[in-house]
Amino acid sequence: MRTTLDLPGSLLNEAFKVSHQRTKTALIITALENLIRKSKLEAIKNFKGKVNLDINLSTLRDRK
């Protein structure tokens, strides 16, 4: 999908330095993937302490 963006040059330059990407397209794709990943991790962290995992591994593995 083609999109025209007006991005600050200083922000792009800094992003290129830290990401080691060579093209603006690769830079934007990496940034979007990282944003999505971070969002998913945050959603998973919200479950901490809310899921009851009362599991007996020996029973699950048919061990005696």
JOHUVEN-V558899 format. One record per backbone hydrogen bond with DSSP energy under -0.5 kcal/mol. NH is the residue of the N-H (numbers start at 1). CO is the residue of the C=O. E is the energy in kcal/mol with one decimal. If there is no record, write none. Layout:
nh = [NH NH]
co = [CO CO]
e = [E E]
This chain:
nh = [5 7 12 13 14 15 16 17 18 19 20 27 28 29 30 31 32 33 34 35 36 37 38 39 40 41 42 43 44 45 46 47 48 50 51 52 53 55 57 60 61 62 63]
co = [3 5 8 9 10 11 12 13 14 15 16 23 24 25 26 27 28 29 30 31 32 33 34 35 36 37 38 39 40 41 42 44 45 47 47 50 51 53 55 56 57 59 58]
e = [-0.5 -0.7 -2.1 -2.7 -2.1 -2.3 -2.6 -1.9 -2.2 -2.2 -1.8 -2.1 -2.6 -2.6 -2.5 -2.3 -2.5 -2.6 -2.4 -2.1 -2.4 -2.5 -2.5 -2.0 -2.3 -2.4 -2.1 -1.9 -2.0 -2.4 -1.2 -1.7 -1.6 -2.7 -0.7 -0.6 -0.7 -2.0 -0.8 -2.0 -2.1 -1.3 -3.2]
